[in-house]
Amino acid sequence: MGTKTYRQLCGVAKALDLVGERWTLLVLRDLLLGPASYGSLLSGLPGLTTNLLAKRLKSLTEAGLIQSIVVDPAKTSGAVRGLYGLTDAGAALGPIIGQLEEWGRQHGPSPTFGDQLNFRWLPVFLGRNYRQTGQRWLVQLNSGEKSLQVRIGTEQFESVEGAPMKPDLLIQGDCAGLHALLFGEEAAGELVQSGRIEVQGLDAVRQPAWADFLNSFALGEE
């Protein structure tokens, strides 16, 4: 990991020697969701430059926290190169990063204008708060050019990045509006009434699907 070190006989200091650099924990956070390509990591971390990402990936590989993933082209539509995944040591940071995320939401600064919603990490939060209720619906969340589809009404939480299927319900807004909805910062009804969140779908399914979506994640209408 280079020459930077706290030079302290302390577990916290030794951990920060490896993961204390800016962007490092966020790279590890995204890889907790599974192997990812260089381009996917870069697009999911707005503000991170390509040179700095390359530097972080090199350092994390040398530290034994991530590794290159070799994909058999016969199992894909073509050769997939440049995938990175966690080693056992890197994956062991999962509970720690999850607790840090929870701590940050409770004690960190409030969201500010320009903050981005990470669509790769969002399913982790949604899955943690999901409960089976209501009918089965496919709900799509949109913000700018990013989309996430979630299936509700099933026993297990399911999601997929992008928009591969036609959804029953479309919920869209800017990052701040979606964050306020999904993290319960503002009442869902008020967000819709103010226009910060837009809910679309066939008239016959829009209201029941919207109600089931809110119930599935314990989000109040009022």
GUSE-797641 format. One record per atom (N, C-alpha, C): residue in one letter; residue number from 1; atom name; y, z, x. Coordinates in steps of 0.2 Angstrom, whole numbers. Each point is the difference from the previous one (the first is absolute). Example, Ala and Ser with C-alpha at 12.3 -4.5 7.8 and 13.67 -1.06 7.14 Angstrom:
% residues 2
NODE  A  1  N  -28  39  66
NODE  A  1  CA  6  0  -4
NODE  A  1  C  6  0  4
NODE  S  2  N  5  -4  -2
NODE  S  2  CA  6  1  4
NODE  S  2  C  5  3  -4
***
This chain:
% residues 222
NODE  M  1  N  -6  0  4
NODE  M  1  CA  6  0  -4
NODE  M  1  C  6  0  4
NODE  G  2  N  0  -2  7
NODE  G  2  CA  6  0  4
NODE  G  2  C  1  7  3
NODE  T  3  N  6  0  3
NODE  T  3  CA  2  6  3
NODE  T  3  C  3  6  -4
NODE  K  4  N  2  -1  -6
NODE  K  4  CA  3  5  -4
NODE  K  4  C  -5  5  -2
NODE  T  5  N  2  6  1
NODE  T  5  CA  -4  6  -1
NODE  T  5  C  4  6  -1
NODE  Y  6  N  -2  5  -4
NODE  Y  6  CA  4  6  -1
NODE  Y  6  C  -3  5  6
NODE  R  7  N  -5  -2  3
NODE  R  7  CA  -3  5  5
NODE  R  7  C  -1  7  -2
NODE  Q  8  N  -2  1  -6
NODE  Q  8  CA  -1  7  -3
NODE  Q  8  C  -8  1  -1
NODE  L  9  N  -2  5  1
NODE  L  9  CA  -7  2  -2
NODE  L  9  C  0  2  -7
NODE  C  10  N  1  -4  -4
NODE  C  10  CA  0  1  -8
NODE  C  10  C  -2  -6  -3
NODE  G  11  N  -5  2  -6
NODE  G  11  CA  -2  -6  -3
NODE  G  11  C  5  -4  -4
NODE  V  12  N  5  3  -2
NODE  V  12  CA  5  -4  -4
NODE  V  12  C  4  -5  5
NODE  A  13  N  1  3  6
NODE  A  13  CA  3  -4  6
NODE  A  13  C  -4  -6  2
NODE  K  14  N  -7  2  1
NODE  K  14  CA  -5  -5  2
NODE  K  14  C  0  -6  -6
NODE  A  15  N  0  2  -6
NODE  A  15  CA  -1  -5  -5
NODE  A  15  C  7  -4  0
NODE  L  16  N  5  3  1
NODE  L  16  CA  7  -4  0
NODE  L  16  C  0  -5  6
NODE  D  17  N  -3  2  5
NODE  D  17  CA  -1  -4  6
NODE  D  17  C  -3  -7  -2
NODE  L  18  N  -4  0  -5
NODE  L  18  CA  -4  -6  -2
NODE  L  18  C  4  -3  -6
NODE  V  19  N  2  4  -5
NODE  V  19  CA  2  -3  -6
NODE  V  19  C  8  1  -2
NODE  G  20  N  3  3  5
NODE  G  20  CA  7  2  -1
NODE  G  20  C  5  -5  0
NODE  E  21  N  -1  -6  3
NODE  E  21  CA  5  -5  0
NODE  E  21  C  1  -3  -7
NODE  R  22  N  7  -3  0
NODE  R  22  CA  2  -3  -7
NODE  R  22  C  -5  -5  -2
NODE  W  23  N  -2  -1  -6
NODE  W  23  CA  -4  -5  -3
NODE  W  23  C  -7  1  1
NODE  T  24  N  -2  5  4
NODE  T  24  CA  -7  0  2
NODE  T  24  C  -4  3  -6
NODE  L  25  N  2  5  -3
NODE  L  25  CA  -3  3  -6
NODE  L  25  C  0  -5  -6
NODE  L  26  N  5  -4  -1
NODE  L  26  CA  0  -5  -5
NODE  L  26  C  -5  -5  1
NODE  V  27  N  -1  -2  6
NODE  V  27  CA  -5  -5  1
NODE  V  27  C  -7  3  -1
NODE  L  28  N  -1  6  2
NODE  L  28  CA  -7  3  -2
NODE  L  28  C  0  1  -7
NODE  R  29  N  5  2  -3
NODE  R  29  CA  0  1  -8
NODE  R  29  C  -3  -6  -3
NODE  D  30  N  3  -6  2
NODE  D  30  CA  -2  -6  -4
NODE  D  30  C  -7  -2  2
NODE  L  31  N  -2  1  6
NODE  L  31  CA  -7  -1  2
NODE  L  31  C  -5  4  -3
NODE  L  32  N  2  6  -3
NODE  L  32  CA  -5  4  -4
NODE  L  32  C  -3  -3  -6
NODE  L  33  N  4  -5  -2
NODE  L  33  CA  -2  -4  -6
NODE  L  33  C  -5  -6  2
NODE  G  34  N  -2  0  6
NODE  G  34  CA  -5  -5  2
NODE  G  34  C  3  -5  6
NODE  P  35  N  -4  -4  3
NODE  P  35  CA  3  -4  5
NODE  P  35  C  5  -5  -2
NODE  A  36  N  5  -2  4
NODE  A  36  CA  5  -4  -2
NODE  A  36  C  2  -4  6
NODE  S  37  N  3  -6  -2
NODE  S  37  CA  2  -5  6
NODE  S  37  C  7  2  2
NODE  Y  38  N  2  -2  6
NODE  Y  38  CA  6  1  3
NODE  Y  38  C  6  -2  -5
NODE  G  39  N  -1  -6  -3
NODE  G  39  CA  5  -2  -5
NODE  G  39  C  1  5  -6
NODE  S  40  N  -6  2  -3
NODE  S  40  CA  0  5  -5
NODE  S  40  C  4  6  1
NODE  L  41  N  -2  3  6
NODE  L  41  CA  4  6  3
NODE  L  41  C  7  -1  0
NODE  L  42  N  2  -6  3
NODE  L  42  CA  7  -1  1
NODE  L  42  C  4  -1  -6
NODE  S  43  N  -3  -3  -5
NODE  S  43  CA  3  -1  -6
NODE  S  43  C  1  6  -5
NODE  G  44  N  -5  5  1
NODE  G  44  CA  0  6  -3
NODE  G  44  C  4  5  2
NODE  L  45  N  4  -1  6
NODE  L  45  CA  4  5  3
NODE  L  45  C  7  -3  2
NODE  P  46  N  4  -1  -5
NODE  P  46  CA  6  -3  1
NODE  P  46  C  5  4  5
NODE  G  47  N  2  -4  4
NODE  G  47  CA  5  4  6
NODE  G  47  C  -4  0  6
NODE  L  48  N  -7  -1  0
NODE  L  48  CA  -3  1  6
NODE  L  48  C  0  -7  3
NODE  T  49  N  2  -1  7
NODE  T  49  CA  0  -6  3
NODE  T  49  C  -7  -2  3
NODE  T  50  N  -1  -7  1
NODE  T  50  CA  -7  -2  2
NODE  T  50  C  -1  2  7
NODE  N  51  N  5  1  4
NODE  N  51  CA  -2  3  7
NODE  N  51  C  -2  7  0
NODE  L  52  N  4  4  -4
NODE  L  52  CA  -2  7  -1
NODE  L  52  C  -7  1  -3
NODE  L  53  N  -2  -4  -5
NODE  L  53  CA  -6  1  -3
NODE  L  53  C  -6  -2  5
NODE  A  54  N  1  -5  4
NODE  A  54  CA  -4  -2  5
NODE  A  54  C  -1  6  5
NODE  K  55  N  5  3  2
NODE  K  55  CA  0  6  5
NODE  K  55  C  -4  6  -3
NODE  R  56  N  2  1  -7
NODE  R  56  CA  -4  6  -3
NODE  R  56  C  -7  -2  -1
NODE  L  57  N  -2  -6  -1
NODE  L  57  CA  -7  -1  -1
NODE  L  57  C  -4  0  7
NODE  K  58  N  4  -2  5
NODE  K  58  CA  -3  1  7
NODE  K  58  C  -1  7  2
NODE  S  59  N  5  4  -2
NODE  S  59  CA  -1  7  2
NODE  S  59  C  -5  4  -4
NODE  L  60  N  0  -2  -7
NODE  L  60  CA  -5  3  -4
NODE  L  60  C  -8  -2  2
NODE  T  61  N  0  -6  2
NODE  T  61  CA  -7  -2  3
NODE  T  61  C  -2  3  6
NODE  E  62  N  5  1  5
NODE  E  62  CA  -1  4  6
NODE  E  62  C  -2  7  -1
NODE  A  63  N  3  3  -6
NODE  A  63  CA  -1  7  -1
NODE  A  63  C  -7  1  -4
NODE  G  64  N  -3  -6  -2
NODE  G  64  CA  -7  1  -3
NODE  G  64  C  1  1  -8
NODE  L  65  N  6  -1  -3
NODE  L  65  CA  1  1  -7
NODE  L  65  C  -1  -6  -4
NODE  I  66  N  1  -6  3
NODE  I  66  CA  -1  -6  -4
NODE  I  66  C  -4  -5  4
NODE  Q  67  N  -3  -5  -3
NODE  Q  67  CA  -4  -4  4
NODE  Q  67  C  0  -7  -3
NODE  S  68  N  -1  -5  3
NODE  S  68  CA  0  -7  -2
NODE  S  68  C  -7  -1  -4
NODE  I  69  N  1  -4  -6
NODE  I  69  CA  -6  -1  -4
NODE  I  69  C  -2  -7  0
NODE  V  70  N  -6  -1  2
NODE  V  70  CA  -3  -7  0
NODE  V  70  C  -3  -2  -6
NODE  V  71  N  3  -5  -3
NODE  V  71  CA  -3  -2  -7
NODE  V  71  C  -4  -7  1
NODE  D  72  N  -6  0  -3
NODE  D  72  CA  -4  -5  1
NODE  D  72  C  3  -6  -5
NODE  P  73  N  2  -6  3
NODE  P  73  CA  2  -5  -4
NODE  P  73  C  -4  -2  -5
NODE  A  74  N  -7  1  1
NODE  A  74  CA  -4  -3  -6
NODE  A  74  C  0  4  -6
NODE  K  75  N  3  6  1
NODE  K  75  CA  1  5  -6
NODE  K  75  C  7  -1  -4
NODE  T  76  N  4  -4  3
NODE  T  76  CA  6  -2  -3
NODE  T  76  C  1  -7  -1
NODE  S  77  N  6  -2  -2
NODE  S  77  CA  2  -7  -1
NODE  S  77  C  2  -3  6
NODE  G  78  N  0  3  5
NODE  G  78  CA  2  -2  7
NODE  G  78  C  0  5  5
NODE  A  79  N  2  -1  6
NODE  A  79  CA  1  5  5
NODE  A  79  C  6  5  -2
NODE  V  80  N  -2  6  1
NODE  V  80  CA  6  5  -1
NODE  V  80  C  1  3  6
NODE  R  81  N  6  0  3
NODE  R  81  CA  1  3  7
NODE  R  81  C  5  5  -1
NODE  G  82  N  0  5  5
NODE  G  82  CA  6  5  1
NODE  G  82  C  -1  5  -5
NODE  L  83  N  -6  2  -3
NODE  L  83  CA  0  6  -4
NODE  L  83  C  -1  6  4
NODE  Y  84  N  4  5  -3
NODE  Y  84  CA  0  7  3
NODE  Y  84  C  -3  5  -5
NODE  G  85  N  -4  4  3
NODE  G  85  CA  -3  6  -4
NODE  G  85  C  0  6  3
NODE  L  86  N  -1  6  -3
NODE  L  86  CA  0  6  3
NODE  L  86  C  -7  2  3
NODE  T  87  N  1  4  5
NODE  T  87  CA  -6  3  3
NODE  T  87  C  -2  6  -4
NODE  D  88  N  -5  3  2
NODE  D  88  CA  -2  7  -3
NODE  D  88  C  6  5  1
NODE  A  89  N  3  0  6
NODE  A  89  CA  5  4  2
NODE  A  89  C  7  -1  -4
NODE  G  90  N  1  -7  -1
NODE  G  90  CA  6  -2  -4
NODE  G  90  C  -1  2  -8
NODE  A  91  N  -7  -1  -2
NODE  A  91  CA  -1  1  -7
NODE  A  91  C  1  8  -2
NODE  A  92  N  -2  4  5
NODE  A  92  CA  1  7  0
NODE  A  92  C  7  3  -2
NODE  L  93  N  5  -5  1
NODE  L  93  CA  7  2  -1
NODE  L  93  C  1  -1  -8
NODE  G  94  N  -5  -3  -4
NODE  G  94  CA  2  -1  -7
NODE  G  94  C  2  6  -4
NODE  P  95  N  -4  6  0
NODE  P  95  CA  3  6  -3
NODE  P  95  C  6  2  2
NODE  I  96  N  2  0  6
NODE  I  96  CA  6  2  3
NODE  I  96  C  6  -4  -2
NODE  I  97  N  -1  -7  0
NODE  I  97  CA  5  -4  -3
NODE  I  97  C  1  1  -7
NODE  G  98  N  -5  1  -4
NODE  G  98  CA  0  1  -7
NODE  G  98  C  4  6  -2
NODE  Q  99  N  -1  6  4
NODE  Q  99  CA  4  6  -1
NODE  Q  99  C  7  -1  2
NODE  L  100  N  1  -4  6
NODE  L  100  CA  7  -1  2
NODE  L  100  C  4  -4  -6
NODE  E  101  N  -4  -5  -3
NODE  E  101  CA  3  -4  -5
NODE  E  101  C  2  5  -6
NODE  E  102  N  -4  4  -2
NODE  E  102  CA  1  5  -5
NODE  E  102  C  6  4  2
NODE  W  103  N  0  3  6
NODE  W  103  CA  6  4  2
NODE  W  103  C  6  -4  0
NODE  G  104  N  0  -6  2
NODE  G  104  CA  6  -4  0
NODE  G  104  C  3  -1  -7
NODE  R  105  N  -4  -1  -5
NODE  R  105  CA  2  -1  -6
NODE  R  105  C  4  6  -3
NODE  Q  106  N  -3  6  2
NODE  Q  106  CA  2  6  -3
NODE  Q  106  C  7  3  4
NODE  H  107  N  0  -1  6
NODE  H  107  CA  5  3  5
NODE  H  107  C  4  -5  3
NODE  G  108  N  -1  -7  0
NODE  G  108  CA  3  -5  4
NODE  G  108  C  7  -2  -4
NODE  P  109  N  4  -4  3
NODE  P  109  CA  6  -2  -3
NODE  P  109  C  -1  -4  -6
NODE  S  110  N  5  0  -5
NODE  S  110  CA  -1  -4  -6
NODE  S  110  C  0  -8  2
NODE  P  111  N  -3  -4  -4
NODE  P  111  CA  0  -7  2
NODE  P  111  C  8  -3  0
NODE  T  112  N  1  -5  4
NODE  T  112  CA  7  -2  0
NODE  T  112  C  0  -8  -1
NODE  F  113  N  5  -3  -1
NODE  F  113  CA  1  -7  -1
NODE  F  113  C  -3  -4  6
NODE  G  114  N  -4  -5  -1
NODE  G  114  CA  -3  -4  5
NODE  G  114  C  -7  3  2
NODE  D  115  N  -2  6  -2
NODE  D  115  CA  -7  2  2
NODE  D  115  C  -5  -5  -3
NODE  Q  116  N  -5  -1  3
NODE  Q  116  CA  -6  -5  -2
NODE  Q  116  C  -6  4  -3
NODE  L  117  N  -3  -3  -5
NODE  L  117  CA  -6  3  -3
NODE  L  117  C  -6  -4  4
NODE  N  118  N  -4  4  3
NODE  N  118  CA  -6  -3  4
NODE  N  118  C  -6  -1  -5
NODE  F  119  N  -1  -7  -1
NODE  F  119  CA  -5  -2  -5
NODE  F  119  C  -7  1  3
NODE  R  120  N  0  1  6
NODE  R  120  CA  -7  1  3
NODE  R  120  C  -2  7  0
NODE  W  121  N  4  5  0
NODE  W  121  CA  -1  7  -1
NODE  W  121  C  0  2  -7
NODE  L  122  N  4  -3  -4
NODE  L  122  CA  0  2  -7
NODE  L  122  C  -6  1  -4
NODE  P  123  N  -5  -4  1
NODE  P  123  CA  -7  2  -3
NODE  P  123  C  -3  7  1
NODE  V  124  N  2  2  6
NODE  V  124  CA  -3  7  2
NODE  V  124  C  3  5  -4
NODE  F  125  N  7  0  -1
NODE  F  125  CA  3  5  -5
NODE  F  125  C  -2  -1  -7
NODE  L  126  N  0  -6  -2
NODE  L  126  CA  -2  -2  -7
NODE  L  126  C  -8  3  -1
NODE  G  127  N  -4  -2  4
NODE  G  127  CA  -7  2  0
NODE  G  127  C  -1  8  -1
NODE  R  128  N  4  3  4
NODE  R  128  CA  0  7  0
NODE  R  128  C  2  3  -6
NODE  N  129  N  4  -3  -4
NODE  N  129  CA  3  3  -6
NODE  N  129  C  -3  -3  -7
NODE  Y  130  N  -5  -5  1
NODE  Y  130  CA  -3  -4  -5
NODE  Y  130  C  -5  5  -4
NODE  R  131  N  0  -2  -7
NODE  R  131  CA  -5  3  -4
NODE  R  131  C  -2  -5  -5
NODE  Q  132  N  -6  0  -2
NODE  Q  132  CA  -2  -5  -5
NODE  Q  132  C  2  2  -7
NODE  T  133  N  4  -4  -3
NODE  T  133  CA  2  1  -7
NODE  T  133  C  2  -7  -3
NODE  G  134  N  -1  0  -7
NODE  G  134  CA  2  -6  -3
NODE  G  134  C  -5  -6  1
NODE  Q  135  N  3  -6  -2
NODE  Q  135  CA  -4  -6  0
NODE  Q  135  C  0  -3  7
NODE  R  136  N  -3  -5  2
NODE  R  136  CA  0  -3  6
NODE  R  136  C  5  -6  0
NODE  W  137  N  4  1  5
NODE  W  137  CA  6  -5  1
NODE  W  137  C  1  -2  7
NODE  L  138  N  2  -6  1
NODE  L  138  CA  2  -2  7
NODE  L  138  C  8  0  0
NODE  V  139  N  2  4  4
NODE  V  139  CA  8  1  1
NODE  V  139  C  2  -2  7
NODE  Q  140  N  5  -4  0
NODE  Q  140  CA  3  -2  6
NODE  Q  140  C  7  3  1
NODE  L  141  N  1  2  6
NODE  L  141  CA  6  3  2
NODE  L  141  C  4  -5  5
NODE  N  142  N  6  -2  -2
NODE  N  142  CA  4  -5  4
NODE  N  142  C  6  3  3
NODE  S  143  N  2  -1  6
NODE  S  143  CA  6  1  3
NODE  S  143  C  2  -5  5
NODE  G  144  N  5  -4  -1
NODE  G  144  CA  1  -6  4
NODE  G  144  C  -6  -4  0
NODE  E  145  N  -2  -2  6
NODE  E  145  CA  -5  -5  1
NODE  E  145  C  -7  4  1
NODE  K  146  N  0  7  -1
NODE  K  146  CA  -6  4  1
NODE  K  146  C  -3  2  -7
NODE  S  147  N  -7  -1  0
NODE  S  147  CA  -3  2  -6
NODE  S  147  C  -6  4  1
NODE  L  148  N  -2  4  -5
NODE  L  148  CA  -6  4  1
NODE  L  148  C  -3  1  -7
NODE  Q  149  N  -7  -2  -1
NODE  Q  149  CA  -3  0  -6
NODE  Q  149  C  -5  6  0
NODE  V  150  N  1  4  -6
NODE  V  150  CA  -4  6  -1
NODE  V  150  C  -4  -1  -6
NODE  R  151  N  -6  3  0
NODE  R  151  CA  -4  0  -7
NODE  R  151  C  -1  7  -2
NODE  I  152  N  2  1  -6
NODE  I  152  CA  0  6  -3
NODE  I  152  C  -5  1  -6
NODE  G  153  N  -2  6  -2
NODE  G  153  CA  -5  0  -5
NODE  G  153  C  -7  0  3
NODE  T  154  N  -1  -1  6
NODE  T  154  CA  -6  0  4
NODE  T  154  C  -2  7  3
NODE  E  155  N  -6  2  1
NODE  E  155  CA  -2  6  3
NODE  E  155  C  3  1  7
NODE  Q  156  N  0  -5  4
NODE  Q  156  CA  3  1  7
NODE  Q  156  C  6  -5  0
NODE  F  157  N  5  3  4
NODE  F  157  CA  6  -4  1
NODE  F  157  C  -1  -6  4
NODE  E  158  N  3  -6  -3
NODE  E  158  CA  -1  -6  4
NODE  E  158  C  7  -4  1
NODE  S  159  N  1  -3  5
NODE  S  159  CA  6  -3  2
NODE  S  159  C  -1  -6  4
NODE  V  160  N  4  -5  0
NODE  V  160  CA  0  -5  5
NODE  V  160  C  7  -2  1
NODE  E  161  N  2  -2  7
NODE  E  161  CA  7  -2  1
NODE  E  161  C  0  -8  -2
NODE  G  162  N  6  -2  -2
NODE  G  162  CA  1  -6  -2
NODE  G  162  C  -1  -1  -8
NODE  A  163  N  0  -6  -2
NODE  A  163  CA  -1  -1  -7
NODE  A  163  C  -6  -5  -1
NODE  P  164  N  -6  1  1
NODE  P  164  CA  -5  -5  0
NODE  P  164  C  -2  -1  -7
NODE  M  165  N  1  4  -5
NODE  M  165  CA  -2  0  -7
NODE  M  165  C  6  0  -5
NODE  K  166  N  -1  -2  -6
NODE  K  166  CA  5  0  -5
NODE  K  166  C  0  7  -3
NODE  P  167  N  6  4  1
NODE  P  167  CA  0  7  -3
NODE  P  167  C  1  0  -7
NODE  D  168  N  -2  6  -3
NODE  D  168  CA  2  1  -7
NODE  D  168  C  7  3  -1
NODE  L  169  N  2  3  6
NODE  L  169  CA  7  4  0
NODE  L  169  C  3  -2  6
NODE  L  170  N  6  -1  0
NODE  L  170  CA  4  -1  6
NODE  L  170  C  6  5  0
NODE  I  171  N  0  4  6
NODE  I  171  CA  6  5  1
NODE  I  171  C  3  -2  6
NODE  Q  172  N  7  -2  -1
NODE  Q  172  CA  4  -2  6
NODE  Q  172  C  6  4  1
NODE  G  173  N  3  0  6
NODE  G  173  CA  6  3  1
NODE  G  173  C  1  0  8
NODE  D  174  N  6  3  2
NODE  D  174  CA  1  0  7
NODE  D  174  C  -4  6  3
NODE  C  175  N  0  1  6
NODE  C  175  CA  -4  5  3
NODE  C  175  C  2  7  -2
NODE  A  176  N  7  1  -1
NODE  A  176  CA  2  7  -2
NODE  A  176  C  -2  1  -7
NODE  G  177  N  0  -5  -4
NODE  G  177  CA  -2  1  -7
NODE  G  177  C  -7  1  -1
NODE  L  178  N  -5  -4  4
NODE  L  178  CA  -7  2  -1
NODE  L  178  C  -2  6  3
NODE  H  179  N  4  2  6
NODE  H  179  CA  -1  7  3
NODE  H  179  C  1  5  -5
NODE  A  180  N  6  0  -4
NODE  A  180  CA  2  5  -4
NODE  A  180  C  -5  0  -6
NODE  L  181  N  -3  -5  -2
NODE  L  181  CA  -5  0  -5
NODE  L  181  C  -7  3  2
NODE  L  182  N  -2  -3  6
NODE  L  182  CA  -7  2  2
NODE  L  182  C  0  7  3
NODE  F  183  N  5  3  2
NODE  F  183  CA  0  6  3
NODE  F  183  C  3  5  -5
NODE  G  184  N  1  -2  -6
NODE  G  184  CA  3  5  -5
NODE  G  184  C  7  3  1
NODE  E  185  N  4  -4  3
NODE  E  185  CA  7  2  2
NODE  E  185  C  4  0  -6
NODE  E  186  N  -1  -5  -4
NODE  E  186  CA  4  -1  -6
NODE  E  186  C  -5  -2  -6
NODE  A  187  N  3  1  -6
NODE  A  187  CA  -4  -1  -6
NODE  A  187  C  -2  -8  -1
NODE  A  188  N  -6  -2  -1
NODE  A  188  CA  -1  -7  -1
NODE  A  188  C  4  -3  -5
NODE  G  189  N  1  3  -6
NODE  G  189  CA  4  -3  -5
NODE  G  189  C  7  -1  2
NODE  E  190  N  3  5  4
NODE  E  190  CA  7  -1  2
NODE  E  190  C  0  -6  5
NODE  L  191  N  -5  -1  4
NODE  L  191  CA  0  -5  5
NODE  L  191  C  0  -7  -3
NODE  V  192  N  -4  0  -6
NODE  V  192  CA  -1  -7  -4
NODE  V  192  C  7  -1  -3
NODE  Q  193  N  2  5  -3
NODE  Q  193  CA  7  -1  -4
NODE  Q  193  C  5  -2  4
NODE  S  194  N  1  3  6
NODE  S  194  CA  5  -2  5
NODE  S  194  C  -1  -7  3
NODE  G  195  N  -6  -3  -1
NODE  G  195  CA  -1  -6  3
NODE  G  195  C  -2  0  7
NODE  R  196  N  -1  6  3
NODE  R  196  CA  -3  1  7
NODE  R  196  C  -7  -2  0
NODE  I  197  N  -4  1  -5
NODE  I  197  CA  -7  -2  -1
NODE  I  197  C  0  -5  -6
NODE  E  198  N  -4  -5  1
NODE  E  198  CA  -1  -5  -5
NODE  E  198  C  -8  -1  -1
NODE  V  199  N  -2  1  -7
NODE  V  199  CA  -7  0  -2
NODE  V  199  C  -1  -6  -4
NODE  Q  200  N  -5  -5  2
NODE  Q  200  CA  -1  -6  -3
NODE  Q  200  C  -7  0  -2
NODE  G  201  N  -2  -4  -5
NODE  G  201  CA  -7  -1  -2
NODE  G  201  C  0  -2  -7
NODE  L  202  N  -5  -2  -3
NODE  L  202  CA  -1  -3  -7
NODE  L  202  C  2  6  -4
NODE  D  203  N  3  -2  -6
NODE  D  203  CA  2  6  -5
NODE  D  203  C  -5  4  -2
NODE  A  204  N  -6  -3  -1
NODE  A  204  CA  -6  4  -2
NODE  A  204  C  -3  5  5
NODE  V  205  N  2  -1  6
NODE  V  205  CA  -3  5  5
NODE  V  205  C  5  3  4
NODE  R  206  N  6  -2  0
NODE  R  206  CA  6  3  4
NODE  R  206  C  0  8  -1
NODE  Q  207  N  1  2  -6
NODE  Q  207  CA  1  7  -1
NODE  Q  207  C  -6  4  1
NODE  P  208  N  -6  -2  -2
NODE  P  208  CA  -6  5  1
NODE  P  208  C  -1  0  8
NODE  A  209  N  0  -6  3
NODE  A  209  CA  -1  0  7
NODE  A  209  C  5  4  4
NODE  W  210  N  6  0  -2
NODE  W  210  CA  5  3  3
NODE  W  210  C  -1  8  0
NODE  A  211  N  -2  2  -6
NODE  A  211  CA  -1  7  -2
NODE  A  211  C  -7  2  4
NODE  D  212  N  -5  -4  1
NODE  D  212  CA  -6  2  3
NODE  D  212  C  2  0  8
NODE  F  213  N  4  -4  2
NODE  F  213  CA  2  0  7
NODE  F  213  C  4  7  2
NODE  L  214  N  4  2  -4
NODE  L  214  CA  4  6  1
NODE  L  214  C  -5  6  0
NODE  N  215  N  -5  0  -5
NODE  N  215  CA  -4  5  -1
NODE  N  215  C  -5  0  6
NODE  S  216  N  -2  -5  3
NODE  S  216  CA  -5  -1  5
NODE  S  216  C  3  4  7
NODE  F  217  N  6  0  0
NODE  F  217  CA  3  3  6
NODE  F  217  C  5  6  -1
NODE  A  218  N  -1  2  -7
NODE  A  218  CA  4  6  -2
NODE  A  218  C  7  -1  1
NODE  L  219  N  3  -5  -2
NODE  L  219  CA  7  -2  0
NODE  L  219  C  2  0  -7
NODE  G  220  N  5  5  -1
NODE  G  220  CA  3  1  -7
NODE  G  220  C  4  -6  -2
NODE  E  221  N  0  -2  -6
NODE  E  221  CA  5  -5  -3
NODE  E  221  C  7  3  0
NODE  E  222  N  1  6  -2
NODE  E  222  CA  7  3  -1
NODE  E  222  C  2  3  7
***
